[in-house]
Amino acid sequence: MRLLLPVCAFVCVALLGACASAGKPDESVGISARFHLESADGEGLAAMLPRSEVLLRLNPKPVITEADLAGADVAQVELGRCLLLNLTAAAARDLYRLSVVHQGRRLALQLDGAFVGARRIDGPISDGRVFIFLELPDEALPGVVDELRKKISVIRGKTGGKG
């Protein structure tokens, strides 16, 4: 039952965000995505993952945003289905540098304000691809990918596909 409330809240936020008509047109299309780096000193933004109830302390400034995304997909890996995010060339270089310096810390994914997953940086990420398991029902994964693709499409259209 504890899992049902966060999942329902996320689905409602995603659906309401898709139906919103206020603000700029690109703000209401798709979902926002932010990666926050785990704080080194145990201070910072508190975030609890919905299924595992893991409590993280994160740096408040995101290190990756939806503007850094070049693509999103569902990936089948050895442990199951997960979200695959492809980064722009510039963001991939930034992530590589970050992943070299901050090995052992975690990146937490925030979708439309809700933290839904985290992955430990276990080595340099040199290919600009971030695989992350979401603490959401498996059925939600394709919808998340669709909403992220919408947001990426709007952003890439706005910037002329540069990145």
C-alpha positions as CSV (number, residue, x, y, z in Angstrom):
1,M,0.0,0.0,0.0
2,R,2.9,2.3,0.7
3,L,4.1,1.9,-2.9
4,L,0.6,2.6,-4.4
5,L,0.5,6.3,-3.2
6,P,3.9,7.4,-4.8
7,V,3.1,5.5,-8.0
8,C,-0.4,7.1,-8.3
9,A,1.1,10.5,-7.5
10,F,3.7,10.1,-10.2
11,V,1.1,8.9,-12.8
12,C,-1.2,11.8,-11.9
13,V,1.7,14.4,-12.2
14,A,2.7,12.9,-15.6
15,L,-0.9,12.9,-16.9
16,L,-1.6,16.4,-15.6
17,G,1.7,17.6,-17.1
18,A,0.8,16.2,-20.4
19,C,-2.6,17.9,-20.3
20,A,-1.5,21.3,-19.0
21,S,-2.2,24.3,-21.1
22,A,-0.6,27.1,-19.0
23,G,2.9,28.4,-19.6
24,K,5.0,28.2,-22.7
25,P,4.1,25.5,-25.1
26,D,7.4,23.5,-24.6
27,E,6.9,23.5,-20.8
28,S,3.7,21.4,-21.0
29,V,5.1,18.8,-23.4
30,G,6.6,15.7,-22.0
31,I,8.2,15.3,-18.5
32,S,11.2,17.0,-17.0
33,A,14.2,14.9,-16.1
34,R,17.0,15.8,-13.8
35,F,19.9,13.8,-12.4
36,H,21.3,15.0,-9.0
37,L,24.6,13.8,-7.7
38,E,24.8,12.3,-4.2
39,S,26.3,14.8,-1.7
40,A,29.8,14.0,-0.5
41,D,29.2,15.4,3.0
42,G,25.7,13.9,3.7
43,E,24.1,17.3,3.5
44,G,21.8,18.7,0.9
45,L,18.4,17.8,-0.7
46,A,16.8,14.8,0.9
47,A,15.2,12.3,-1.5
48,M,13.5,9.0,-0.7
49,L,13.1,6.4,-3.5
50,P,9.5,5.2,-3.7
51,R,9.9,1.4,-3.7
52,S,13.1,0.7,-1.7
53,E,12.6,3.7,0.6
54,V,16.3,4.4,0.3
55,L,17.1,7.9,1.6
56,L,19.6,9.9,-0.4
57,R,21.2,13.3,0.3
58,L,21.8,15.1,-3.0
59,N,23.4,18.2,-4.3
60,P,20.5,20.5,-5.1
61,K,21.8,21.6,-8.5
62,P,21.2,18.9,-11.2
63,V,24.2,17.6,-13.2
64,I,22.1,16.5,-16.1
65,T,18.7,17.9,-17.3
66,E,16.3,17.1,-20.1
67,A,18.2,19.7,-22.2
68,D,21.2,17.3,-22.1
69,L,19.2,14.3,-23.4
70,A,19.5,13.2,-27.0
71,G,17.3,10.1,-26.7
72,A,15.4,7.8,-24.4
73,D,14.5,4.1,-24.7
74,V,13.6,0.9,-22.8
75,A,16.7,-1.3,-22.5
76,Q,16.7,-5.0,-21.8
77,V,19.8,-5.8,-19.7
78,E,20.8,-8.9,-17.7
79,L,18.9,-7.8,-14.6
80,G,15.7,-6.8,-16.5
81,R,14.2,-3.8,-18.2
82,C,15.5,-0.3,-17.4
83,L,15.5,3.2,-18.8
84,L,18.3,4.1,-21.2
85,L,19.1,7.8,-21.7
86,N,21.4,8.9,-24.4
87,L,23.2,12.2,-23.8
88,T,24.2,15.0,-26.2
89,A,27.9,15.1,-27.0
90,A,28.6,18.0,-24.6
91,A,26.7,16.3,-21.8
92,A,28.4,13.0,-22.4
93,R,31.8,14.7,-22.0
94,D,30.6,16.4,-18.8
95,L,29.3,13.1,-17.5
96,Y,32.5,11.3,-18.3
97,R,34.5,13.9,-16.2
98,L,32.0,13.7,-13.4
99,S,32.0,9.9,-13.4
100,V,35.8,9.8,-13.2
101,V,35.9,12.1,-10.2
102,H,32.9,10.9,-8.3
103,Q,33.1,7.1,-8.4
104,G,31.1,5.4,-5.6
105,R,28.5,8.2,-5.4
106,R,25.1,7.8,-6.9
107,L,23.1,9.7,-9.5
108,A,19.4,10.1,-8.6
109,L,16.8,10.6,-11.3
110,Q,14.0,13.0,-10.7
111,L,11.0,13.0,-13.1
112,D,8.6,15.9,-12.8
113,G,9.8,16.5,-9.3
114,A,9.6,12.9,-8.0
115,F,12.8,10.9,-7.4
116,V,12.2,7.5,-9.1
117,G,15.6,5.8,-9.3
118,A,19.3,6.0,-8.5
119,R,22.4,4.3,-9.9
120,R,25.9,4.1,-8.4
121,I,28.8,5.4,-10.4
122,D,30.9,2.3,-10.6
123,G,33.4,3.6,-13.2
124,P,33.9,6.2,-15.9
125,I,30.8,6.5,-18.2
126,S,32.5,7.2,-21.5
127,D,29.7,6.5,-24.0
128,G,27.1,9.1,-23.0
129,R,24.6,6.4,-22.2
130,V,23.0,6.2,-18.7
131,F,21.1,3.0,-17.8
132,I,18.9,3.3,-14.7
133,F,16.3,1.1,-13.1
134,L,13.2,3.0,-12.1
135,E,11.3,2.3,-8.9
136,L,8.1,2.3,-10.8
137,P,5.9,-0.5,-12.1
138,D,7.3,-2.1,-15.2
139,E,4.2,-1.1,-17.1
140,A,5.0,2.6,-16.5
141,L,8.4,2.4,-18.3
142,P,7.1,2.7,-21.9
143,G,5.0,5.7,-20.9
144,V,8.0,7.4,-19.2
145,V,10.0,6.9,-22.4
146,D,7.3,8.3,-24.6
147,E,7.0,11.4,-22.4
148,L,10.8,11.9,-22.3
149,R,10.9,11.6,-26.1
150,K,8.3,14.3,-26.5
151,K,10.3,16.6,-24.2
152,I,13.5,15.9,-26.1
153,S,11.8,16.4,-29.5
154,V,10.5,19.9,-28.3
155,I,13.9,20.8,-26.9
156,R,15.9,19.6,-30.0
157,G,13.4,21.4,-32.3
158,K,14.0,24.6,-30.3
159,T,17.8,24.3,-30.4
160,G,18.0,23.0,-33.9
161,G,19.3,19.6,-32.7
162,K,22.6,21.0,-31.5
163,G,24.3,19.6,-28.4
